Amino acid sequence: MSVDIIGWSAAAVLLCTIGQQVWQQWRSGSTAGVSPWLFVGQTLASVGFTTYSALTHSVVFTVVNAALLCSGIAGQLIYRRNKRREARAPVKGAPRGAPARQS
């Protein structure tokens, strides 16, 4: 058995976990409980880790970190979409035609 199995297995667990978080954010359409810096930090860290992994010729970590980079970018785009939707949504309990929420 190759030791790479350990790396690929851990990578699968991590990617499923992060992917589930991004999917939940997509489905909920909300930014509640999500820091605006979460996906920015993940994206920046993933760029660094992907670069490092490629330079050290680690295929497992290059693939995983590139996938995490994609999830960080997707998460940031979804966060921004949800923020725009929340800004356009009317305030609950306000009369019809009332202005949208102010951020």
Biopython code that builds the backbone (N, CA, C, O; Angstrom):
import numpy as np
from Bio.PDB.StructureBuilder import StructureBuilder

atoms = [
    (1, "MET", "N", (0.841, -1.180, 0.000)),
    (1, "MET", "CA", (0.000, 0.000, 0.000)),
    (1, "MET", "C", (0.892, 1.252, 0.000)),
    (1, "MET", "O", (1.858, 1.335, 0.759)),
    (2, "SER", "N", (0.570, 2.177, -0.822)),
    (2, "SER", "CA", (1.351, 3.397, -0.955)),
    (2, "SER", "C", (0.988, 4.392, 0.154)),
    (2, "SER", "O", (-0.169, 4.486, 0.565)),
    (3, "VAL", "N", (1.985, 5.124, 0.626)),
    (3, "VAL", "CA", (1.711, 6.144, 1.646)),
    (3, "VAL", "C", (0.865, 7.284, 1.080)),
    (3, "VAL", "O", (0.256, 8.042, 1.835)),
    (4, "ASP", "N", (0.827, 7.405, -0.251)),
    (4, "ASP", "CA", (-0.004, 8.444, -0.853)),
    (4, "ASP", "C", (-1.488, 8.241, -0.551)),
    (4, "ASP", "O", (-2.262, 9.197, -0.586)),
    (5, "ILE", "N", (-1.888, 7.007, -0.255)),
    (5, "ILE", "CA", (-3.284, 6.722, 0.105)),
    (5, "ILE", "C", (-3.685, 7.552, 1.324)),
    (5, "ILE", "O", (-4.806, 8.055, 1.394)),
    (6, "ILE", "N", (-2.783, 7.692, 2.270)),
    (6, "ILE", "CA", (-3.059, 8.491, 3.475)),
    (6, "ILE", "C", (-3.303, 9.947, 3.074)),
    (6, "ILE", "O", (-4.265, 10.566, 3.529)),
    (7, "GLY", "N", (-2.448, 10.480, 2.237)),
    (7, "GLY", "CA", (-2.597, 11.869, 1.782)),
    (7, "GLY", "C", (-3.870, 12.090, 0.995)),
    (7, "GLY", "O", (-4.578, 13.070, 1.226)),
    (8, "TRP", "N", (-4.176, 11.182, 0.056)),
    (8, "TRP", "CA", (-5.391, 11.320, -0.752)),
    (8, "TRP", "C", (-6.639, 11.174, 0.105)),
    (8, "TRP", "O", (-7.627, 11.872, -0.123)),
    (9, "SER", "N", (-6.610, 10.281, 1.084)),
    (9, "SER", "CA", (-7.762, 10.096, 1.969)),
    (9, "SER", "C", (-8.015, 11.341, 2.817)),
    (9, "SER", "O", (-9.152, 11.796, 2.946)),
    (10, "ALA", "N", (-6.953, 11.878, 3.388)),
    (10, "ALA", "CA", (-7.080, 13.100, 4.182)),
    (10, "ALA", "C", (-7.564, 14.253, 3.303)),
    (10, "ALA", "O", (-8.377, 15.071, 3.733)),
    (11, "ALA", "N", (-7.066, 14.309, 2.084)),
    (11, "ALA", "CA", (-7.477, 15.357, 1.148)),
    (11, "ALA", "C", (-8.961, 15.246, 0.830)),
    (11, "ALA", "O", (-9.660, 16.258, 0.763)),
    (12, "ALA", "N", (-9.443, 14.031, 0.635)),
    (12, "ALA", "CA", (-10.867, 13.821, 0.332)),
    (12, "ALA", "C", (-11.741, 14.305, 1.478)),
    (12, "ALA", "O", (-12.764, 14.952, 1.253)),
    (13, "VAL", "N", (-11.342, 13.995, 2.704)),
    (13, "VAL", "CA", (-12.107, 14.438, 3.876)),
    (13, "VAL", "C", (-12.127, 15.972, 3.950)),
    (13, "VAL", "O", (-13.180, 16.576, 4.152)),
    (14, "LEU", "N", (-10.971, 16.582, 3.786)),
    (14, "LEU", "CA", (-10.881, 18.049, 3.856)),
    (14, "LEU", "C", (-11.701, 18.711, 2.754)),
    (14, "LEU", "O", (-12.438, 19.663, 3.013)),
    (15, "LEU", "N", (-11.577, 18.216, 1.537)),
    (15, "LEU", "CA", (-12.318, 18.815, 0.415)),
    (15, "LEU", "C", (-13.825, 18.645, 0.581)),
    (15, "LEU", "O", (-14.589, 19.553, 0.255)),
    (16, "CYS", "N", (-14.253, 17.498, 1.080)),
    (16, "CYS", "CA", (-15.686, 17.290, 1.328)),
    (16, "CYS", "C", (-16.197, 18.250, 2.409)),
    (16, "CYS", "O", (-17.296, 18.792, 2.294)),
    (17, "THR", "N", (-15.410, 18.450, 3.436)),
    (17, "THR", "CA", (-15.794, 19.354, 4.520)),
    (17, "THR", "C", (-15.919, 20.792, 4.029)),
    (17, "THR", "O", (-16.931, 21.447, 4.275)),
    (18, "ILE", "N", (-14.902, 21.280, 3.339)),
    (18, "ILE", "CA", (-14.934, 22.645, 2.811)),
    (18, "ILE", "C", (-16.026, 22.776, 1.752)),
    (18, "ILE", "O", (-16.754, 23.769, 1.725)),
    (19, "GLY", "N", (-16.137, 21.785, 0.888)),
    (19, "GLY", "CA", (-17.163, 21.814, -0.146)),
    (19, "GLY", "C", (-18.563, 21.883, 0.444)),
    (19, "GLY", "O", (-19.422, 22.594, -0.078)),
    (20, "GLN", "N", (-18.799, 21.156, 1.519)),
    (20, "GLN", "CA", (-20.107, 21.175, 2.189)),
    (20, "GLN", "C", (-20.402, 22.565, 2.737)),
    (20, "GLN", "O", (-21.538, 23.033, 2.653)),
    (21, "GLN", "N", (-19.398, 23.230, 3.296)),
    (21, "GLN", "CA", (-19.590, 24.588, 3.825)),
    (21, "GLN", "C", (-19.966, 25.558, 2.703)),
    (21, "GLN", "O", (-20.882, 26.365, 2.858)),
    (22, "VAL", "N", (-19.268, 25.479, 1.591)),
    (22, "VAL", "CA", (-19.561, 26.358, 0.451)),
    (22, "VAL", "C", (-20.962, 26.053, -0.084)),
    (22, "VAL", "O", (-21.717, 26.973, -0.401)),
    (23, "TRP", "N", (-21.310, 24.777, -0.186)),
    (23, "TRP", "CA", (-22.641, 24.383, -0.667)),
    (23, "TRP", "C", (-23.739, 24.913, 0.266)),
    (23, "TRP", "O", (-24.754, 25.423, -0.207)),
    (24, "GLN", "N", (-23.545, 24.795, 1.575)),
    (24, "GLN", "CA", (-24.522, 25.308, 2.534)),
    (24, "GLN", "C", (-24.701, 26.815, 2.378)),
    (24, "GLN", "O", (-25.820, 27.322, 2.445)),
    (25, "GLN", "N", (-23.610, 27.517, 2.172)),
    (25, "GLN", "CA", (-23.692, 28.966, 1.993)),
    (25, "GLN", "C", (-24.458, 29.284, 0.705)),
    (25, "GLN", "O", (-25.254, 30.222, 0.671)),
    (26, "TRP", "N", (-24.220, 28.515, -0.339)),
    (26, "TRP", "CA", (-24.923, 28.706, -1.611)),
    (26, "TRP", "C", (-26.426, 28.492, -1.417)),
    (26, "TRP", "O", (-27.237, 29.320, -1.830)),
    (27, "ARG", "N", (-26.784, 27.377, -0.787)),
    (27, "ARG", "CA", (-28.192, 27.037, -0.604)),
    (27, "ARG", "C", (-28.917, 28.002, 0.318)),
    (27, "ARG", "O", (-30.072, 28.345, 0.067)),
    (28, "SER", "N", (-28.262, 28.443, 1.377)),
    (28, "SER", "CA", (-28.931, 29.310, 2.353)),
    (28, "SER", "C", (-29.153, 30.715, 1.800)),
    (28, "SER", "O", (-30.115, 31.389, 2.167)),
    (29, "GLY", "N", (-28.256, 31.152, 0.917)),
    (29, "GLY", "CA", (-28.355, 32.508, 0.399)),
    (29, "GLY", "C", (-28.089, 33.556, 1.453)),
    (29, "GLY", "O", (-28.484, 34.712, 1.297)),
    (30, "SER", "N", (-27.431, 33.171, 2.514)),
    (30, "SER", "CA", (-27.197, 34.077, 3.641)),
    (30, "SER", "C", (-25.708, 34.190, 3.945)),
    (30, "SER", "O", (-24.919, 33.298, 3.635)),
    (31, "THR", "N", (-25.351, 35.310, 4.560)),
    (31, "THR", "CA", (-23.976, 35.489, 5.014)),
    (31, "THR", "C", (-23.888, 35.412, 6.538)),
    (31, "THR", "O", (-22.832, 35.662, 7.118)),
    (32, "ALA", "N", (-25.000, 35.068, 7.175)),
    (32, "ALA", "CA", (-25.040, 34.998, 8.637)),
    (32, "ALA", "C", (-23.966, 34.050, 9.160)),
    (32, "ALA", "O", (-23.866, 32.905, 8.720)),
    (33, "GLY", "N", (-23.180, 34.532, 10.084)),
    (33, "GLY", "CA", (-22.154, 33.718, 10.719)),
    (33, "GLY", "C", (-20.903, 33.495, 9.890)),
    (33, "GLY", "O", (-20.027, 32.728, 10.288)),
    (34, "VAL", "N", (-20.806, 34.159, 8.733)),
    (34, "VAL", "CA", (-19.640, 33.991, 7.871)),
    (34, "VAL", "C", (-18.859, 35.301, 7.846)),
    (34, "VAL", "O", (-19.396, 36.344, 7.472)),
    (35, "SER", "N", (-17.612, 35.242, 8.239)),
    (35, "SER", "CA", (-16.761, 36.426, 8.205)),
    (35, "SER", "C", (-16.436, 36.777, 6.761)),
    (35, "SER", "O", (-16.178, 35.887, 5.951)),
    (36, "PRO", "N", (-16.447, 38.071, 6.427)),
    (36, "PRO", "CA", (-16.069, 38.445, 5.056)),
    (36, "PRO", "C", (-14.620, 38.089, 4.736)),
    (36, "PRO", "O", (-14.245, 38.029, 3.566)),
    (37, "TRP", "N", (-13.815, 37.857, 5.745)),
    (37, "TRP", "CA", (-12.402, 37.552, 5.542)),
    (37, "TRP", "C", (-12.123, 36.057, 5.451)),
    (37, "TRP", "O", (-11.004, 35.661, 5.126)),
    (38, "LEU", "N", (-13.120, 35.218, 5.733)),
    (38, "LEU", "CA", (-12.907, 33.773, 5.729)),
    (38, "LEU", "C", (-12.363, 33.275, 4.395)),
    (38, "LEU", "O", (-11.318, 32.626, 4.348)),
    (39, "PHE", "N", (-13.071, 33.579, 3.317)),
    (39, "PHE", "CA", (-12.670, 33.052, 2.014)),
    (39, "PHE", "C", (-11.500, 33.834, 1.423)),
    (39, "PHE", "O", (-10.754, 33.296, 0.605)),
    (40, "VAL", "N", (-11.327, 35.090, 1.822)),
    (40, "VAL", "CA", (-10.149, 35.848, 1.388)),
    (40, "VAL", "C", (-8.899, 35.186, 1.973)),
    (40, "VAL", "O", (-7.919, 34.952, 1.265)),
    (41, "GLY", "N", (-8.947, 34.891, 3.268)),
    (41, "GLY", "CA", (-7.817, 34.236, 3.928)),
    (41, "GLY", "C", (-7.557, 32.849, 3.368)),
    (41, "GLY", "O", (-6.408, 32.460, 3.159)),
    (42, "GLN", "N", (-8.636, 32.102, 3.126)),
    (42, "GLN", "CA", (-8.470, 30.759, 2.557)),
    (42, "GLN", "C", (-7.836, 30.833, 1.184)),
    (42, "GLN", "O", (-6.959, 30.032, 0.860)),
    (43, "THR", "N", (-8.270, 31.788, 0.369)),
    (43, "THR", "CA", (-7.732, 31.932, -0.983)),
    (43, "THR", "C", (-6.245, 32.280, -0.941)),
    (43, "THR", "O", (-5.444, 31.674, -1.652)),
    (44, "LEU", "N", (-5.879, 33.250, -0.115)),
    (44, "LEU", "CA", (-4.470, 33.641, -0.017)),
    (44, "LEU", "C", (-3.609, 32.491, 0.496)),
    (44, "LEU", "O", (-2.525, 32.241, -0.031)),
    (45, "ALA", "N", (-4.089, 31.793, 1.522)),
    (45, "ALA", "CA", (-3.326, 30.652, 2.055)),
    (45, "ALA", "C", (-3.202, 29.560, 0.999)),
    (45, "ALA", "O", (-2.144, 28.945, 0.865)),
    (46, "SER", "N", (-4.267, 29.319, 0.253)),
    (46, "SER", "CA", (-4.233, 28.266, -0.768)),
    (46, "SER", "C", (-3.277, 28.603, -1.906)),
    (46, "SER", "O", (-2.628, 27.714, -2.456)),
    (47, "VAL", "N", (-3.189, 29.880, -2.260)),
    (47, "VAL", "CA", (-2.202, 30.277, -3.281)),
    (47, "VAL", "C", (-0.800, 29.939, -2.790)),
    (47, "VAL", "O", (-0.001, 29.363, -3.529)),
    (48, "GLY", "N", (-0.503, 30.297, -1.546)),
    (48, "GLY", "CA", (0.816, 30.004, -0.980)),
    (48, "GLY", "C", (1.088, 28.511, -0.880)),
    (48, "GLY", "O", (2.165, 28.049, -1.254)),
    (49, "PHE", "N", (0.114, 27.752, -0.376)),
    (49, "PHE", "CA", (0.302, 26.307, -0.231)),
    (49, "PHE", "C", (0.390, 25.603, -1.582)),
    (49, "PHE", "O", (1.158, 24.652, -1.733)),
    (50, "THR", "N", (-0.378, 26.054, -2.554)),
    (50, "THR", "CA", (-0.303, 25.440, -3.887)),
    (50, "THR", "C", (1.073, 25.685, -4.495)),
    (50, "THR", "O", (1.682, 24.777, -5.061)),
    (51, "THR", "N", (1.549, 26.902, -4.376)),
    (51, "THR", "CA", (2.881, 27.242, -4.892)),
    (51, "THR", "C", (3.956, 26.403, -4.199)),
    (51, "THR", "O", (4.815, 25.813, -4.855)),
    (52, "TYR", "N", (3.898, 26.357, -2.876)),
    (52, "TYR", "CA", (4.867, 25.580, -2.111)),
    (52, "TYR", "C", (4.823, 24.100, -2.505)),
    (52, "TYR", "O", (5.861, 23.471, -2.709)),
    (53, "SER", "N", (3.605, 23.555, -2.607)),
    (53, "SER", "CA", (3.453, 22.139, -2.947)),
    (53, "SER", "C", (4.008, 21.825, -4.330)),
    (53, "SER", "O", (4.643, 20.791, -4.536)),
    (54, "ALA", "N", (3.762, 22.722, -5.269)),
    (54, "ALA", "CA", (4.283, 22.521, -6.626)),
    (54, "ALA", "C", (5.810, 22.593, -6.635)),
    (54, "ALA", "O", (6.475, 21.794, -7.295)),
    (55, "LEU", "N", (6.356, 23.557, -5.895)),
    (55, "LEU", "CA", (7.815, 23.710, -5.854)),
    (55, "LEU", "C", (8.506, 22.535, -5.167)),
    (55, "LEU", "O", (9.665, 22.239, -5.458)),
    (56, "THR", "N", (7.800, 21.867, -4.256)),
    (56, "THR", "CA", (8.375, 20.696, -3.584)),
    (56, "THR", "C", (7.978, 19.389, -4.271)),
    (56, "THR", "O", (8.290, 18.301, -3.787)),
    (57, "HIS", "N", (7.285, 19.512, -5.406)),
    (57, "HIS", "CA", (6.905, 18.371, -6.243)),
    (57, "HIS", "C", (5.989, 17.377, -5.511)),
    (57, "HIS", "O", (6.083, 16.168, -5.725)),
    (58, "SER", "N", (5.118, 17.887, -4.662)),
    (58, "SER", "CA", (4.162, 17.036, -3.967)),
    (58, "SER", "C", (2.846, 17.044, -4.739)),
    (58, "SER", "O", (2.061, 17.988, -4.638)),
    (59, "VAL", "N", (2.616, 15.996, -5.501)),
    (59, "VAL", "CA", (1.421, 15.925, -6.345)),
    (59, "VAL", "C", (0.155, 15.973, -5.508)),
    (59, "VAL", "O", (-0.777, 16.707, -5.836)),
    (60, "VAL", "N", (0.110, 15.195, -4.424)),
    (60, "VAL", "CA", (-1.087, 15.154, -3.577)),
    (60, "VAL", "C", (-1.434, 16.554, -3.091)),
    (60, "VAL", "O", (-2.569, 17.004, -3.246)),
    (61, "PHE", "N", (-0.473, 17.232, -2.512)),
    (61, "PHE", "CA", (-0.767, 18.538, -1.935)),
    (61, "PHE", "C", (-0.952, 19.626, -2.982)),
    (61, "PHE", "O", (-1.668, 20.598, -2.739)),
    (62, "THR", "N", (-0.329, 19.483, -4.127)),
    (62, "THR", "CA", (-0.563, 20.456, -5.202)),
    (62, "THR", "C", (-2.018, 20.369, -5.663)),
    (62, "THR", "O", (-2.684, 21.392, -5.820)),
    (63, "VAL", "N", (-2.504, 19.157, -5.878)),
    (63, "VAL", "CA", (-3.892, 18.964, -6.318)),
    (63, "VAL", "C", (-4.864, 19.442, -5.245)),
    (63, "VAL", "O", (-5.811, 20.170, -5.542)),
    (64, "VAL", "N", (-4.633, 19.037, -4.006)),
    (64, "VAL", "CA", (-5.534, 19.405, -2.913)),
    (64, "VAL", "C", (-5.573, 20.917, -2.722)),
    (64, "VAL", "O", (-6.650, 21.501, -2.604)),
    (65, "ASN", "N", (-4.415, 21.545, -2.691)),
    (65, "ASN", "CA", (-4.385, 22.986, -2.463)),
    (65, "ASN", "C", (-4.957, 23.759, -3.638)),
    (65, "ASN", "O", (-5.557, 24.817, -3.445)),
    (66, "ALA", "N", (-4.784, 23.258, -4.844)),
    (66, "ALA", "CA", (-5.419, 23.902, -6.002)),
    (66, "ALA", "C", (-6.938, 23.789, -5.897)),
    (66, "ALA", "O", (-7.654, 24.741, -6.211)),
    (67, "ALA", "N", (-7.433, 22.631, -5.458)),
    (67, "ALA", "CA", (-8.881, 22.459, -5.270)),
    (67, "ALA", "C", (-9.398, 23.365, -4.152)),
    (67, "ALA", "O", (-10.479, 23.943, -4.269)),
    (68, "LEU", "N", (-8.632, 23.488, -3.079)),
    (68, "LEU", "CA", (-9.019, 24.402, -1.998)),
    (68, "LEU", "C", (-9.004, 25.853, -2.466)),
    (68, "LEU", "O", (-9.831, 26.655, -2.032)),
    (69, "LEU", "N", (-8.080, 26.190, -3.338)),
    (69, "LEU", "CA", (-8.049, 27.533, -3.916)),
    (69, "LEU", "C", (-9.344, 27.795, -4.691)),
    (69, "LEU", "O", (-9.943, 28.864, -4.571)),
    (70, "CYS", "N", (-9.761, 26.822, -5.474)),
    (70, "CYS", "CA", (-11.017, 26.961, -6.227)),
    (70, "CYS", "C", (-12.208, 27.112, -5.288)),
    (70, "CYS", "O", (-13.103, 27.914, -5.552)),
    (71, "SER", "N", (-12.231, 26.355, -4.199)),
    (71, "SER", "CA", (-13.344, 26.465, -3.252)),
    (71, "SER", "C", (-13.321, 27.811, -2.535)),
    (71, "SER", "O", (-14.377, 28.368, -2.233)),
    (72, "GLY", "N", (-12.135, 28.337, -2.261)),
    (72, "GLY", "CA", (-12.036, 29.658, -1.636)),
    (72, "GLY", "C", (-12.557, 30.752, -2.551)),
    (72, "GLY", "O", (-13.249, 31.668, -2.107)),
    (73, "ILE", "N", (-12.223, 30.652, -3.823)),
    (73, "ILE", "CA", (-12.714, 31.630, -4.796)),
    (73, "ILE", "C", (-14.231, 31.505, -4.937)),
    (73, "ILE", "O", (-14.940, 32.511, -4.958)),
    (74, "ALA", "N", (-14.724, 30.272, -5.034)),
    (74, "ALA", "CA", (-16.173, 30.050, -5.132)),
    (74, "ALA", "C", (-16.880, 30.578, -3.895)),
    (74, "ALA", "O", (-17.922, 31.225, -4.002)),
    (75, "GLY", "N", (-16.324, 30.310, -2.733)),
    (75, "GLY", "CA", (-16.917, 30.797, -1.481)),
    (75, "GLY", "C", (-16.990, 32.309, -1.440)),
    (75, "GLY", "O", (-17.997, 32.871, -1.009)),
    (76, "GLN", "N", (-15.932, 32.974, -1.883)),
    (76, "GLN", "CA", (-15.912, 34.443, -1.893)),
    (76, "GLN", "C", (-16.969, 34.974, -2.859)),
    (76, "GLN", "O", (-17.676, 35.928, -2.534)),
    (77, "LEU", "N", (-17.084, 34.373, -4.030)),
    (77, "LEU", "CA", (-18.087, 34.814, -5.004)),
    (77, "LEU", "C", (-19.505, 34.602, -4.468)),
    (77, "LEU", "O", (-20.371, 35.457, -4.647)),
    (78, "ILE", "N", (-19.738, 33.474, -3.817)),
    (78, "ILE", "CA", (-21.050, 33.203, -3.236)),
    (78, "ILE", "C", (-21.336, 34.182, -2.101)),
    (78, "ILE", "O", (-22.452, 34.690, -1.985)),
    (79, "TYR", "N", (-20.341, 34.447, -1.271)),
    (79, "TYR", "CA", (-20.502, 35.410, -0.176)),
    (79, "TYR", "C", (-20.912, 36.769, -0.731)),
    (79, "TYR", "O", (-21.836, 37.395, -0.212)),
    (80, "ARG", "N", (-20.241, 37.228, -1.773)),
    (80, "ARG", "CA", (-20.566, 38.531, -2.370)),
    (80, "ARG", "C", (-21.971, 38.527, -2.965)),
    (80, "ARG", "O", (-22.709, 39.503, -2.829)),
    (81, "ARG", "N", (-22.342, 37.427, -3.627)),
    (81, "ARG", "CA", (-23.691, 37.315, -4.184)),
    (81, "ARG", "C", (-24.727, 37.410, -3.079)),
    (81, "ARG", "O", (-25.711, 38.140, -3.198)),
    (82, "ASN", "N", (-24.501, 36.670, -2.004)),
    (82, "ASN", "CA", (-25.443, 36.680, -0.894)),
    (82, "ASN", "C", (-25.524, 38.054, -0.242)),
    (82, "ASN", "O", (-26.603, 38.488, 0.159)),
    (83, "LYS", "N", (-24.390, 38.740, -0.135)),
    (83, "LYS", "CA", (-24.366, 40.089, 0.446)),
    (83, "LYS", "C", (-25.203, 41.047, -0.403)),
    (83, "LYS", "O", (-25.963, 41.856, 0.129)),
    (84, "ARG", "N", (-25.056, 40.949, -1.740)),
    (84, "ARG", "CA", (-25.848, 41.802, -2.632)),
    (84, "ARG", "C", (-27.332, 41.507, -2.490)),
    (84, "ARG", "O", (-28.150, 42.426, -2.452)),
    (85, "ARG", "N", (-27.681, 40.232, -2.412)),
    (85, "ARG", "CA", (-29.089, 39.854, -2.241)),
    (85, "ARG", "C", (-29.650, 40.386, -0.934)),
    (85, "ARG", "O", (-30.769, 40.897, -0.894)),
    (86, "GLU", "N", (-28.878, 40.267, 0.128)),
    (86, "GLU", "CA", (-29.333, 40.765, 1.426)),
    (86, "GLU", "C", (-29.524, 42.279, 1.398)),
    (86, "GLU", "O", (-30.456, 42.798, 2.013)),
    (87, "ALA", "N", (-28.658, 42.979, 0.697)),
    (87, "ALA", "CA", (-28.758, 44.435, 0.618)),
    (87, "ALA", "C", (-30.003, 44.861, -0.161)),
    (87, "ALA", "O", (-30.585, 45.908, 0.122)),
    (88, "ARG", "N", (-30.409, 44.055, -1.136)),
    (88, "ARG", "CA", (-31.588, 44.384, -1.946)),
    (88, "ARG", "C", (-32.888, 43.931, -1.306)),
    (88, "ARG", "O", (-33.960, 44.413, -1.673)),
    (89, "ALA", "N", (-32.807, 43.007, -0.347)),
    (89, "ALA", "CA", (-34.015, 42.446, 0.250)),
    (89, "ALA", "C", (-34.702, 43.489, 1.121)),
    (89, "ALA", "O", (-34.029, 44.247, 1.820)),
    (90, "PRO", "N", (-36.025, 43.539, 1.088)),
    (90, "PRO", "CA", (-36.732, 44.484, 1.952)),
    (90, "PRO", "C", (-36.584, 44.085, 3.417)),
    (90, "PRO", "O", (-36.370, 42.914, 3.732)),
    (91, "VAL", "N", (-36.697, 45.052, 4.291)),
    (91, "VAL", "CA", (-36.607, 44.801, 5.722)),
    (91, "VAL", "C", (-37.866, 44.063, 6.154)),
    (91, "VAL", "O", (-38.974, 44.454, 5.788)),
    (92, "LYS", "N", (-37.700, 42.992, 6.935)),
    (92, "LYS", "CA", (-38.868, 42.221, 7.393)),
    (92, "LYS", "C", (-39.761, 43.109, 8.244)),
    (92, "LYS", "O", (-39.293, 43.831, 9.124)),
    (93, "GLY", "N", (-41.032, 43.040, 7.967)),
    (93, "GLY", "CA", (-41.998, 43.817, 8.738)),
    (93, "GLY", "C", (-42.234, 45.212, 8.178)),
    (93, "GLY", "O", (-43.152, 45.909, 8.609)),
    (94, "ALA", "N", (-41.411, 45.622, 7.220)),
    (94, "ALA", "CA", (-41.594, 46.952, 6.625)),
    (94, "ALA", "C", (-42.735, 46.887, 5.621)),
    (94, "ALA", "O", (-42.986, 45.835, 5.034)),
    (95, "PRO", "N", (-43.426, 48.003, 5.419)),
    (95, "PRO", "CA", (-44.509, 47.997, 4.440)),
    (95, "PRO", "C", (-43.986, 47.757, 3.032)),
    (95, "PRO", "O", (-42.840, 48.083, 2.723)),
    (96, "ARG", "N", (-44.833, 47.186, 2.180)),
    (96, "ARG", "CA", (-44.467, 46.916, 0.800)),
    (96, "ARG", "C", (-44.028, 48.211, 0.117)),
    (96, "ARG", "O", (-44.654, 49.256, 0.297)),
    (97, "GLY", "N", (-42.962, 48.140, -0.657)),
    (97, "GLY", "CA", (-42.455, 49.326, -1.345)),
    (97, "GLY", "C", (-41.448, 50.119, -0.512)),
    (97, "GLY", "O", (-40.886, 51.109, -0.979)),
    (98, "ALA", "N", (-41.224, 49.667, 0.739)),
    (98, "ALA", "CA", (-40.239, 50.356, 1.594)),
    (98, "ALA", "C", (-38.847, 50.098, 1.038)),
    (98, "ALA", "O", (-38.624, 49.089, 0.369)),
    (99, "PRO", "N", (-37.910, 51.000, 1.308)),
    (99, "PRO", "CA", (-36.549, 50.814, 0.791)),
    (99, "PRO", "C", (-35.893, 49.558, 1.358)),
    (99, "PRO", "O", (-36.263, 49.058, 2.421)),
    (100, "ALA", "N", (-34.913, 49.073, 0.614)),
    (100, "ALA", "CA", (-34.146, 47.894, 1.031)),
    (100, "ALA", "C", (-33.305, 48.236, 2.241)),
    (100, "ALA", "O", (-33.161, 49.400, 2.616)),
    (101, "ARG", "N", (-32.750, 47.193, 2.845)),
    (101, "ARG", "CA", (-31.863, 47.377, 3.984)),
    (101, "ARG", "C", (-30.686, 48.254, 3.645)),
    (101, "ARG", "O", (-30.202, 48.264, 2.514)),
    (102, "GLN", "N", (-30.239, 48.980, 4.622)),
    (102, "GLN", "CA", (-29.036, 49.789, 4.462)),
    (102, "GLN", "C", (-27.895, 49.083, 5.170)),
    (102, "GLN", "O", (-28.045, 48.659, 6.316)),
    (103, "SER", "N", (-26.750, 48.949, 4.498)),
    (103, "SER", "CA", (-25.598, 48.270, 5.118)),
    (103, "SER", "C", (-24.677, 49.272, 5.714)),
    (103, "SER", "O", (-23.649, 48.904, 6.283)),
]
sb = StructureBuilder()
sb.init_structure("model")
sb.init_model(0)
sb.init_chain("A")
sb.init_seg("    ")
for serial, (resi, resn, name, xyz) in enumerate(atoms, 1):
    if name == "N":
        sb.init_residue(resn, " ", resi, " ")
    sb.init_atom(name, np.array(xyz, "f"), 0.0, 1.0, " ", f" {name:<3s}", serial, name[0])
structure = sb.get_structure()
